């Protein structure tokens, strides 16, 4: 056992209202510079939809992540020799057209236009070339277009669905979509790190944050192709790759990342997970159907004396272990098994987990009346059958969250439904205790668990949502530079000179 | 006297500049050591230009260095007329490929507004120098045949003598001016190397081949006690 700590995340999709406050908070802090205007380290996608960059999930095209080749785990992109061979031209690189060309407007024209018969307009100006341009796409271009034939129909996750399931999602009166906020997953087995020939991408041992060393990046741009989530971005101006840094400067001063802190729906949870680093490869090699279970298995119980002993022996600080025991992420992912990794089949072991959204049930228009399926049925039936009569096919969600394993999702939804029924019994009163018990049995949980899930979902305080471990910044400075006093006066974040071309 | 400046002082100056400025830049501004790829902004033309250019020029450069460092082996390699023919034709083909591909890359920078926006003056200087050098090289190989042979008896002794700090320029001063320009052009490129994006040529990430896939950094790697 080689126990390490990982700062991990849970996004509760049921609570996401798609307001993009997280994206804006991130942009204002980190990506408001030349070359990063198009980068959204945090973005919120509409699902079904093609996402950002367009069709990022299509690994036939982008070759991100890992693949199983017999007993070997190989980069989907290319071999190491292939990396050097393809270094002059990367066939799998998305271009700026797959994101969008950043622009501003010629506002000056509104003031300087000569008098005329028409209102002057502010034409869009490209932030790259400075020339007038036609806007063809932009941030969240397919926002809320869950039923659109142009965007939603091109979602790679729809490929496994039958025609009936597809039409079920697309029929105009039943159009259904949800939001998927995405940041870097800070994976345990990051393929961006593995793809970088210059070793510029690194995973921090103490907290698992994946970073790009700006002084070591040489613009070989393999990380962008290597990351299956397309969460490494190329700064076209400075010629360096950049990515979400999980606001480590904020974490190191005890604050949650900006996107977490600003989240209006309070969908985000942050906490420490302990994992066994010796088992990463074994877990990443699991068959598709077992990936979620295997990934749960690598996460270790922070209350287990053996785990604690091994962690201490490996140098995990006591404060980190304390944080791991209070971690809301541990509860959602391991204890309650409600949160699932996004696209585990990429085999990078992502450390951002999602509680899937509750599904709206099928409805029919009958005699001019909009009727929810089973609404005439007696008692609990409409609630309990909401999984079977869901408008969003389970297969679609399984393609996103469980590498196609629908049983995993069924278990999650049975629990979510059980919590809903149980709490309805308490607050609305139209559910009898027997029926509530029946729901809890279906969800395989106790009343205490249902209550705890409800509390952490609906009523958590800031301290319960974000358990930021002390990251030992002072100790790190002493270790690296010797003198904390000098460091305090001289150091900041970033480079001493601006990140621009100078030669 | 002028020949001494051109063929002794200038090469030394070029190499000293390259080494000194290259190290200075690496130590003081490592951020700028980058290939500055513009593939993200333009993909299609680059695919036809970049890979052929790099492979062709690396092979040509490799042949130049090979004959310079181990002239004996090169000499025996070309002693057979068939082999000499093959090398001559291959060289010509590679030079033509390199020139075409580089021309395409220049065209791309000129005509694609997005790429032009990220092109600096140093980039243009480098492109012009490279284009001139490759064109001269192709010219020399077309009109002064069997360069694979006479290179051994002209440029190689000259550069070897420079490396030994016993400059001997007699073998090169009488050559046609096109050939001389190509030789000096080579040293001019060495001199400008540290001031341009050409620095990416010395940071080829070969260590990737034996590095483990994952890179984990620690402030201080804990030593396990169990």
Contacts between the chains, C-beta under 8 A, distances in Angstrom:
chain1	res1	chain2	res2	distance
A	2	B	224	7.6
A	75	B	213	7.5
A	80	B	208	5.7
A	80	B	209	5.4
A	81	B	209	7.2
A	83	B	208	6.4
A	84	B	204	7.7
A	84	B	205	7.4
A	84	B	206	7.2
A	84	B	208	7.0
A	84	B	209	7.3
A	87	B	205	8.0
A	88	B	50	4.7
A	88	B	51	4.6
A	88	B	53	7.6
A	88	B	54	4.2
A	88	B	55	7.5
A	89	B	39	6.9
A	89	B	46	6.2
A	89	B	47	5.4
A	89	B	50	4.7
A	89	B	51	4.4
A	90	B	39	6.3
A	91	B	47	7.7
A	93	B	39	5.7
A	93	B	40	6.7
A	93	B	43	7.1
A	94	B	40	7.9
A	95	B	39	7.4
A	95	B	40	5.8
A	95	B	41	6.9
A	95	B	42	7.3
A	95	B	43	4.8
A	96	B	40	5.9
A	96	B	41	5.8
A	96	B	114	7.4
A	126	B	113	8.0
A	126	B	114	8.0
A	128	B	41	7.1
A	128	B	113	7.9
A	128	B	114	5.2
A	128	B	117	5.3
A	128	B	118	8.0
A	129	B	113	4.2
A	129	B	114	5.7
A	129	B	116	7.5
A	129	B	117	4.9
A	130	B	117	7.1
A	131	B	113	5.9
A	189	B	214	7.3
A	190	B	214	7.3
A	193	B	213	7.4
A	193	B	214	5.8
A	193	B	215	5.5
A	194	B	213	3.7
A	194	B	214	6.2
A	196	B	215	7.8
A	197	B	205	3.7
A	197	B	208	3.8
A	198	B	203	7.5
A	198	B	205	4.7
A	198	B	208	7.5
A	199	B	205	7.7
A	199	B	207	7.4
A	199	B	208	7.4
A	199	B	211	6.2
A	199	B	215	5.1
A	201	B	215	6.7
A	202	B	215	4.7
A	202	B	216	6.9
A	202	B	217	4.6
A	203	B	214	6.8
A	203	B	215	6.8
A	203	B	216	5.0
A	203	B	217	7.3
A	204	B	216	7.6
A	204	B	217	5.9
A	204	B	218	7.8
A	205	B	216	4.9
A	205	B	217	6.3
A	205	B	218	3.9
A	205	B	219	7.9
A	205	B	221	6.9
A	206	B	218	6.7
A	206	B	219	6.5
A	214	B	31	6.1
A	215	B	30	4.5
A	215	B	31	5.1
A	216	B	30	7.6
A	217	B	34	7.0
A	218	B	33	6.6
A	218	B	34	5.2
A	218	B	35	5.7
A	218	B	200	6.4
A	218	B	203	5.7
A	218	B	205	7.0
A	219	B	34	4.7
A	219	B	35	4.6
A	219	B	36	5.9
A	219	B	37	4.4
A	219	B	200	7.9
A	220	B	35	6.7
A	220	B	37	7.5
A	220	B	205	6.7
A	221	B	37	5.6
A	221	B	39	6.6
A	221	B	40	7.1
A	224	B	40	8.0
A	234	B	37	7.8
A	234	B	40	4.5
A	236	B	38	7.4
A	236	B	40	5.3
A	236	B	41	5.6
A	236	B	118	6.3
A	237	B	118	6.7
A	239	B	34	4.6
A	239	B	35	7.3
A	239	B	36	4.1
A	239	B	37	6.5
A	239	B	118	7.9
A	240	B	31	7.8
A	240	B	34	6.7
A	309	B	226	7.4
A	310	B	226	6.7
A	313	B	224	5.6
A	313	B	225	4.9
A	313	B	226	4.0
A	314	B	222	5.6
A	314	B	224	5.6
A	315	B	222	2.4
A	315	B	223	7.6
A	315	B	224	7.7
A	316	B	222	7.9
A	472	B	219	7.7
A	475	B	219	7.1
A	476	B	219	4.2
A	479	B	219	4.5
A	479	B	220	4.6
A	480	B	219	6.1
A	495	B	31	6.0
A	497	B	29	7.5
A	497	B	31	7.5
A	499	B	31	6.8
A	501	B	32	7.0
A	501	B	36	7.1
A	501	B	120	6.0
A	502	B	29	6.7
A	502	B	32	5.7
A	503	B	25	7.0
A	503	B	29	7.5
A	503	B	32	5.1
A	503	B	120	7.9
A	503	B	122	6.2
A	503	B	195	5.9
A	503	B	196	6.8
A	503	B	197	7.5
A	503	B	199	7.9
